Amino acid sequence: MAETIANWFVVNFEGTMARELIVFIVSLLPILELRGGIIAGFAMNMEWLPTFIIAYIGNILPIPFILLFIRYIFKLLKKTPLHGVVEWCETRAERKSDTIRKYAYWGVFLFVAIPLPGTGAWMGALISALLNMDPKKTFPVIMLGVLTAGIIVSVLSFGVLGSLGI
């Protein structure tokens, strides 16, 4: 799914804005995150290192805000017509929280580092915040997890796919 959406951004915005900006925007978005940014950079024939750095920064940028403010934001949004969206997010986070509950900060790292659908920095930060984990400890763990996921996705995209000429 992330691949399809990332490619949509490439098809619709390449040529109208800088490739680096496309990678950055894609990486900022939940669901797509760094993985989508790296896929977009690969699709636009960017070099892997600039793609990786831009995608990493784009993915990490919203995380402190999620860790620090999401509970307060959710509390406010529950009083609005968006309460259903908040409840859906909380339910989804709860369903995915087993690893983090079991292994605490190591669980956050694993959850963020293994690039599977439904995992990543956004959801890891959301679950951590909802579990009242210490943001000062969680943020560096998420940064390391995003770094690890970025290396995995870069190797798969630029290494394996690149060598196949895809």
C-alpha positions in Angstrom: 0.0 0.0 0.0 2.8 2.5 0.9 4.5 1.7 -2.4 1.3 2.5 -4.3 0.7 5.8 -2.5 4.4 6.8 -2.7 4.3 6.2 -6.5 1.1 8.3 -6.7 3.0 11.2 -5.2 5.9 10.7 -7.7 3.6 10.5 -10.7 1.5 13.5 -9.7 4.2 15.8 -8.3 7.5 15.0 -10.0 8.3 17.9 -12.3 6.1 20.3 -10.3 8.3 20.4 -7.2 11.8 19.4 -6.2 12.3 15.6 -5.9 13.7 16.2 -2.4 10.6 18.0 -1.3 8.5 15.0 -2.5 10.6 12.6 -0.5 10.3 14.9 2.5 6.5 15.3 2.3 5.9 11.6 1.8 8.2 10.8 4.8 6.2 13.2 7.0 2.9 11.3 6.4 1.6 8.5 8.6 1.5 5.1 7.0 4.0 6.2 4.3 6.7 7.5 6.6 10.4 6.8 5.8 9.6 3.7 3.8 7.4 5.6 1.4 10.0 8.4 1.1 12.7 6.0 0.2 10.5 4.3 -2.3 9.6 7.7 -3.8 13.3 8.6 -4.0 14.2 5.3 -5.6 11.3 5.8 -8.1 12.7 9.2 -9.1 16.2 7.9 -9.5 17.7 9.8 -6.6 20.9 8.9 -5.0 20.4 6.7 -1.9 22.2 8.8 0.7 20.3 12.1 0.1 17.1 10.1 -0.2 17.8 8.4 3.1 18.8 11.6 5.0 15.7 13.5 3.7 13.3 10.6 4.5 14.8 10.2 7.9 14.4 13.8 8.9 10.9 13.9 7.4 9.9 10.8 9.4 11.5 11.9 12.7 10.2 15.5 12.6 6.6 14.9 13.9 7.6 12.3 16.5 8.4 14.6 19.4 5.0 16.3 18.9 3.2 13.0 19.0 5.0 11.8 22.1 4.4 15.1 23.9 1.0 16.2 22.8 -1.1 13.4 21.3 -2.9 12.5 24.6 -3.9 16.2 25.0 -4.9 16.5 21.4 -7.0 13.3 21.6 -8.6 14.5 24.8 -9.7 17.7 22.9 -10.8 15.9 19.8 -13.0 13.5 21.7 -15.3 16.4 22.4 -15.7 17.1 18.7 -17.2 15.3 15.7 -13.8 13.8 15.2 -14.2 11.6 18.3 -14.7 8.5 16.1 -11.3 9.0 14.4 -9.6 9.3 17.8 -11.3 6.2 19.0 -10.3 4.3 15.8 -6.7 5.4 16.4 -6.7 4.4 20.0 -8.3 1.0 19.2 -5.7 0.4 16.4 -2.9 1.4 18.7 -4.2 -0.9 21.5 -4.3 -3.9 19.1 -0.7 -3.3 18.0 0.7 -2.7 21.5 1.5 -6.2 22.6 5.2 -6.1 21.6 5.7 -2.7 23.3 3.8 -3.8 26.4 5.9 -7.0 26.6 9.4 -5.5 25.9 8.9 -1.8 26.8 11.6 0.3 25.1 13.1 -2.7 23.2 9.5 -3.4 22.0 9.3 0.2 20.7 12.6 -0.3 18.9 11.4 -3.6 17.3 8.0 -2.1 16.4 9.6 0.8 14.6 12.6 -0.9 13.1 10.9 -3.8 11.4 9.4 -2.3 8.3 6.0 -4.0 8.1 2.6 -2.6 7.3 1.1 -0.9 10.3 4.4 -0.4 12.1 6.6 2.6 12.1 7.5 5.8 14.0 4.0 7.3 14.0 2.3 4.2 15.5 5.2 3.5 17.8 5.1 7.0 19.2 1.3 6.9 19.5 1.4 3.6 21.4 4.2 4.8 23.6 2.3 8.0 24.4 -0.9 6.1 25.2 1.1 3.7 27.5 2.5 6.8 29.3 6.1 5.8 28.4 8.8 8.5 29.1 9.2 10.6 25.9 12.8 11.4 26.8 13.6 7.6 26.7 11.2 6.8 23.8 12.4 9.4 21.3 16.0 8.1 21.0 14.7 4.5 20.7 12.3 5.6 17.9 15.2 7.5 16.2 17.3 4.3 16.3 14.3 2.2 15.0 13.7 4.6 12.1 17.4 4.5 11.3 17.3 0.7 11.2 14.1 0.6 9.2 15.7 3.0 6.8 18.7 0.9 6.3 16.6 -2.2 5.6 14.3 -0.4 3.1 17.3 1.3 1.5 19.1 -2.0 1.0 15.9 -3.6 -0.4 15.1 -0.6 -2.7 18.5 0.6 -3.8 20.4 -2.6 -3.4 18.2 -5.5 -4.3 15.8 -3.7 -6.6 18.5 -1.5 -8.0 20.7 -4.5 -8.9 17.7 -6.1 -10.6 17.2 -3.0 -12.7 13.6 -2.5 -11.3 
